[in-house]
Amino acid sequence: MLRLKDNSLSSSKKSLNVLFVSSEVAPYAKTGGLADVASALPKALMHRVANIRVIMPLYRCIRKSGYSLYKIAAGVTHPLLGNLPHFDVYANHQHGIETYFIEHRKYFDRDELYGTSRGDYPDNAVRFSFFSKAVLAFLKTRDISFDIIHCHDWQTALVPFYRRFKLDNDPFYQNMRVLYTVHNLAYQGQFHRWLLGRLDIPKKFFNMHALEFYRKINFMKSGILYADAVNTVSKGYAREILTEEYGCGLHGLLKARKEYLFGITNGADYSEWDPMIDPYIKEQYSIGSHKAKEDDKRDLLESVGLPAEEGLARPVIGVIARFAWQKGIDLLVDIIDDLVALGAQVVILGKGEAKYENLLRQCSRRHPRNVALIVQFNNSLAHKIEAGADIFLMPSRYEPCGLNQMYSLKYGTIPVVRATGGLDDVIIDYDEDAEQGNGFKFYSAEGRDFLHAVKRALNRYQDKLVWQALVSRAMQEDFSWDHAAREYVSLYDRIRS
């Protein structure tokens, strides 16, 4: 794999104009970590590039949230982009970033972003094909030229295809370069072949060397094949997806494009996740503020209905996750009885697949004084868990990057993680390196190995001097977006030259 150039900020890099293209961006619309990245990274890039803008669909939830939107384009279309209906574009300005919103009520005026509890919307292929075309058409209509179009995940993966094969004769687009970021290779955007015509994709591209994947259209293949460069959200994940185990059927293609594949580990947005300024927690604190963290521990237990015993001697373990096989929720279920037997209290926040929700409810009913389950996405409670827990669990089978392990370090809540992807990049096992260790890791996706790692953490927790030193070291770690931003600027500059 080629290395990035030196990360120093040259005058050429300062002249870069970058457009972020994402299907979700916080705080406007969010289902997962993609929205956080699409919000935090542009802010980190603001002072490193000449101009950065963000573009996304205008969902119903954005309209209802009361953002001050102003229309900047009406009746936009493009003759070279086939069956592209007219659409309008709105904008909003927050935190120094202008975000554009593609409005098309037929496709985006819905209760959810991608689907309901019954499944994905059946026209998602058409919706996000439209979005990809609309982005390119809007740029031409407004005569806005960007050096880099930075696309994220399968929902934007047709942008490089349309730019290369539909707009190749238009000089306006010829100097634009596309970076395609894979946030999770498991979600590729696969659809029936009979949609080729509706997506304005010629039949000649439906073959194994182009967009065909086991007799379906694969959007993500478009991003990997036709972008000028591809990156994933951690260095570890960039290595893992070249293997059959993690490559989700695309490892051969990724190996073929290895020269253009890079890993850049995500950062943590410390403007949102920092115990010194966190508005959601009872007591703000910094390194060495042990009493304040104890107050947050008591507040967390009271908030979720668990008893706060005198002295708060019992360890509190936090989990914030989507309830899915990928996140290792079955491993968590396997060991909860053991954690309670070891004297721990466990607070679990999240939602997901019904079978895992039911299994976790059974655990909570068995241990009503020791296990609290909150089946929802709750941002304020997530902050309370990071501040009030002693230990944070992430037993993911794979994790392209992960953010909560970074948040946990900042809050002095020691992570226990499976050694995969970004978790492996960030966490150094204390028992393997007592001088640099900032958490605990396990390697095999099995309950007994997971439990052994948690036991090691709990044993260290009993030695207050060792634990306080470990907490202080963890809180000194710096995984801010500034580091990732320097690497992205280097990669932008590389593919532009």
SESE-156586 format. One record per residue (C-alpha): x, y, z. Coordinates in steps of 0.25 Angstrom, whole numbers, padded with zeros to 4 digits, always signed. Each point is the difference from the previous one (the first is absolute). Last residue first. Example, Ala and Ser with C-alpha at 12.3 -4.5 7.8 and 13.67 -1.06 7.14 Angstrom:
+0055-0004+0029 -0006-0014+0002 
This chain:
-0007+0064-0034 -0014+0000+0005 +0001-0014+0006 +0012+0003+0008 -0006+0013+0005 -0012-0006+0005 +0008-0011+0007 +0009+0010+0007 -0013+0008+0004 -0006-0013+0005 +0012-0003+0009 +0001+0014+0006 -0015-0001+0003 +0002-0014+0007 +0009+0007+0010 -0008+0012+0003 -0013-0009+0002 +0005-0002+0014 +0005-0013+0005 +0008+0005+0011 +0003-0009+0012 +0002+0007+0013 -0013-0005+0006 +0005-0014-0002 +0013+0003+0008 -0009+0005+0012 -0009-0012+0000 +0012-0009+0000 +0006+0007+0012 -0013+0000+0007 -0001-0015-0002 +0014-0003+0005 -0002+0008+0012 -0014-0005+0003 +0004-0015-0001 -0014-0007-0002 -0002+0006-0014 +0012-0008-0004 -0007-0013+0003 -0012+0006-0007 +0008+0002-0013 +0006-0014+0000 -0014-0005+0003 -0005+0007-0012 +0010-0006-0009 -0003-0014+0005 -0015+0002-0003 +0003+0004-0014 +0009-0012-0002 -0011-0009+0006 -0011+0006-0008 +0007-0002-0014 +0004+0009-0011 +0015-0003+0002 +0010+0011+0003 -0003+0007+0013 +0004+0014+0004 +0002+0009+0012 +0002+0015+0002 +0010+0011-0001 +0013-0007+0001 +0013+0008-0003 +0008-0003+0012 -0007-0013+0004 +0001-0006-0014 -0006-0014-0002 -0008+0001+0013 -0005+0014-0003 -0004-0004-0014 +0002+0011-0010 -0013+0006-0006 -0001+0009-0012 +0004-0009-0012 -0006-0012+0005 -0014+0007+0002 +0002+0006-0014 +0000-0014-0006 -0001-0012+0009 +0006-0003+0014 -0013-0002+0007 -0002+0011+0010 +0001+0003+0015 +0000+0015+0002 +0003+0007+0013 -0009+0012+0003 +0009+0012+0002 -0009+0009-0008 +0010+0003-0011 +0003-0015-0001 -0015-0003-0001 -0002+0009-0011 +0011-0007-0008 -0006-0014+0003 -0013+0006-0004 +0004+0004-0014 +0001-0013-0007 +0009-0002-0012 -0004-0011-0010 -0004-0009+0011 -0001-0015-0001 -0005-0010+0009 -0002+0011+0010 +0002-0003+0015 -0001+0015+0004 -0001+0002+0015 +0002+0012+0008 +0006+0000+0014 -0002+0010+0012 -0013+0005-0004 -0005+0014+0003 +0006+0009-0010 -0002-0009-0012 -0014-0004+0005 -0004+0014+0002 +0004+0004-0014 -0008-0012-0006 -0012+0005+0009 +0000+0013-0006 +0000-0006-0014 -0011-0010+0001 -0002-0010-0010 -0010-0010+0005 -0001-0013+0008 +0005+0004+0014 +0005-0013+0007 +0004+0001+0015 +0007-0012+0006 +0004-0001+0015 -0013+0002+0008 -0009-0006-0010 +0009-0012-0002 -0009-0011-0007 -0009+0010-0006 +0012+0008-0006 +0006-0013-0006 -0014-0004-0006 -0001+0014-0006 +0014-0002-0006 -0004-0013-0007 -0013+0008-0005 +0008+0011-0006 +0009-0010-0006 -0011-0007-0007 -0007+0013-0004 +0012+0005-0008 +0005+0014+0004 -0001+0010+0011 +0010+0007+0010 +0004+0002+0014 +0005-0010+0010 +0004+0003+0014 +0007-0012+0008 +0002-0001+0015 +0012-0008+0004 +0002-0009+0012 +0007-0012-0007 -0013-0008+0000 -0006+0012-0008 +0011-0001-0010 -0002-0015-0001 -0015+0001-0002 +0003+0010-0011 +0010-0009-0007 -0007-0007-0011 -0009+0012-0003 +0012+0009-0003 +0005-0011-0010 -0014+0000-0006 +0002+0016-0002 +0013-0002-0007 -0002+0013-0008 -0001-0007-0013 -0011-0009+0005 -0009+0012+0002 -0005+0008+0011 +0005+0014-0004 +0009+0004+0012 +0003+0008+0013 +0005-0009+0011 +0004+0004+0014 +0006-0007+0011 -0001+0005+0014 +0010-0005+0011 -0006-0002+0014 +0007+0009+0010 -0010+0011-0001 +0003+0004+0014 -0014-0003+0005 -0008-0007-0011 -0006+0007-0012 -0012-0009-0003 -0004-0001-0015 -0011+0008-0005 +0006+0005-0013 +0002+0014+0004 +0003-0003+0014 +0012-0009-0005 +0005+0011-0009 -0001+0011+0011 +0008-0009+0009 +0011-0002-0010 +0000+0015-0004 +0002+0003+0015 +0012-0010+0000 +0005+0007-0012 +0000+0013+0007 +0007-0006+0012 +0011-0006-0009 +0004+0013-0006 +0014-0004-0003 -0001+0003-0015 -0012+0009-0003 -0014+0001+0005 -0014+0005-0003 -0010-0004+0010 -0015-0004-0003 +0003-0004-0014 -0008+0005-0013 +0007+0013-0001 +0014-0006-0003 +0011+0010+0001 +0011-0006+0008 -0006-0014-0002 +0004+0001-0015 -0009-0006-0011 -0007+0011-0009 +0011+0010-0002 +0009-0012+0001 -0004-0006-0013 +0007-0013+0000 +0009-0004-0012 -0001-0010-0011 +0012-0008-0004 +0005+0002-0014 +0002-0013-0008 +0004+0001-0015 -0004-0008-0012 +0005+0005-0014 +0012-0010-0001 -0009-0011+0005 -0009+0002-0011 +0001-0015-0005 +0000-0004+0015 -0013+0007+0002 -0006-0007-0012 +0004-0013+0006 -0005+0004+0014 -0013+0003-0005 -0008-0012+0005 -0002+0006+0014 +0015+0003+0001 +0000-0003+0015 +0003-0015+0000 +0005-0001-0014 +0011+0010+0003 +0003+0013-0007 -0011+0006+0009 +0009-0002+0012 +0012+0009-0004 -0009+0012-0002 -0007-0003+0013 +0012+0001+0008 +0004+0013-0007 -0014+0006+0004 -0011+0007-0007 +0002-0006-0013 +0005+0006-0013 -0002+0000-0015 +0007+0008-0010 -0003+0006-0014 -0014-0006+0001 -0005-0010-0011 +0002-0014+0005 -0002+0002+0015 -0011+0009-0001 -0007-0008-0011 +0002-0013+0008 -0007+0007+0011 -0013+0001-0008 -0001-0015-0003 -0010-0004-0011 -0004-0014+0002 +0003-0013-0007 +0011-0005+0011 +0006+0014-0001 -0001+0008-0013 +0005+0014-0001 +0013-0001-0008 +0009-0012-0002 -0010-0010+0004 -0010+0005-0011 -0012+0010+0000 +0008+0012-0006 -0004-0004-0014 -0015+0002+0004 +0001+0015+0000 -0002+0006+0014 -0011+0011+0000 -0005-0005+0014 -0014-0002-0005 +0006-0008-0012 +0009-0009+0009 -0011-0003+0010 -0003-0013-0006 +0013-0005+0006 -0006+0000+0014 +0008+0007+0011 +0012+0000+0009 +0004+0012+0008 +0013-0004+0006 -0002+0000+0015 +0010-0010+0005 +0012+0009-0004 -0003+0009+0011 +0005+0015-0001 +0006-0001-0014 +0004+0014-0004 +0001+0003-0015 +0009+0011-0004 -0004+0007-0014 +0008+0009-0008 -0006+0012-0008 +0009+0005-0011 -0009-0006-0011 -0014+0005+0006 -0002+0013-0007 +0007-0005-0013 -0012-0008-0003 +0003-0012-0009 +0002-0009+0012 -0013+0003+0006 -0008-0013-0001 +0011-0011+0001 +0010+0007+0010 -0009+0009+0008 -0011-0010+0000 +0009-0011+0005 +0007+0009+0010 -0013+0004+0006 -0006-0014+0000 +0006-0003+0014 -0008+0011+0007 -0010-0009+0008 +0011-0011+0000 +0009+0007+0010 +0005+0014+0000 +0004+0009-0011 +0011+0011+0000 -0001+0008-0013 +0014+0007-0001 +0005+0012-0008 -0014+0006+0001 -0007+0009-0011 -0013+0007+0003 -0006+0005-0013 -0014+0000+0007 -0006-0008-0010 +0012-0009-0002 +0002-0003+0015 -0015-0003+0001 +0000-0010-0011 +0012-0008+0007 -0008-0001+0013 -0013-0003-0007 +0006-0012-0007 +0005-0006+0013 -0013+0003+0007 -0008-0006-0011 +0008-0013+0001 -0003+0001+0015 -0015+0000-0002 +0000-0010-0011 +0008-0010+0007 -0008+0002+0013 -0013-0003-0007 -0004-0012+0009 +0001+0008+0013 +0009-0008+0009 -0007-0010+0010 -0013-0001+0009 +0007+0008+0010 -0001+0012-0010 +0010+0004-0011 +0011+0008-0004 -0001+0014+0005 -0013-0001+0008 -0014+0006+0001 +0000+0004-0015 +0002+0013-0008 +0013-0005-0007 -0004-0007-0013 -0013+0006-0004 +0003+0013+0007 +0012+0003-0008 +0009+0011+0006 +0015-0001+0000 +0006+0007+0012 +0012+0008+0000 +0009+0002+0013 +0008+0012+0002 +0011-0002+0011 +0004+0011+0010 -0006-0007+0012 -0014+0000-0007 -0005+0006-0013 -0012-0006-0007 -0003-0002-0015 -0012-0004-0009 +0000-0007-0014 -0012-0002-0009 -0002-0012-0009 -0004-0003-0014 +0000-0015-0004 +0013-0007-0005 -0003-0011-0010 +0013+0002-0008 +0011+0007+0006 +0005+0007-0012 -0012+0010-0001 +0002+0005+0015 -0011+0004+0009 -0002+0011+0010 -0014+0006+0002 +0003+0010+0011 +0014+0004+0006 +0004+0007+0013 -0012-0002+0009 +0002+0004+0015 -0001-0009+0011 +0000+0005+0015 -0001-0014+0007 -0013-0002+0007 +0001-0015+0003 -0012-0004-0009 +0007+0003-0013 +0012-0008+0004 -0008-0012+0004 -0007+0000-0013 +0013-0002-0007 +0007+0010-0009 +0011-0009-0006 +0015+0004+0002 +0011+0009-0004 +0012+0006+0008 +0009+0011-0003 +0015+0003+0001 +0008+0012-0005 +0014+0003+0001 +0005-0012+0007 +0007-0002+0013 -0008+0010+0009 -0013-0007-0003 +0005-0014+0000 -0003-0003+0015 -0014+0006-0002 -0002-0009-0013 +0005-0012+0008 -0010+0002+0012 -0013+0000-0008 +0002-0011-0010 +0007-0008+0010 -0012+0001+0010 -0010-0003-0011 +0008-0013-0004 +0000-0004+0015 -0015-0004+0000 -0014+0003-0004 +0001+0015-0001 -0007+0012-0006 +0002+0015+0001 +0010+0000+0012 +0007-0008-0005 +0002-0003-0015 -0007-0012-0008 +0000-0004-0014 +0014+0006-0002 +0007+0008-0011 +0011+0009+0005 +0005+0010-0010 +0014+0005+0001 +0007+0012-0006 +0016-0001+0002 +0008+0013+0000 +0006-0002+0013 +0005-0013-0005 +0009+0007-0010 +0005+0009+0010 +0006-0012+0008 -0006-0005+0013 +0010-0011+0005 -0006-0014+0000 +0012-0006-0008 -0005-0008-0012 -0009-0012+0003 +0005-0014-0001 -0003-0009-0012 -0005-0014+0004 
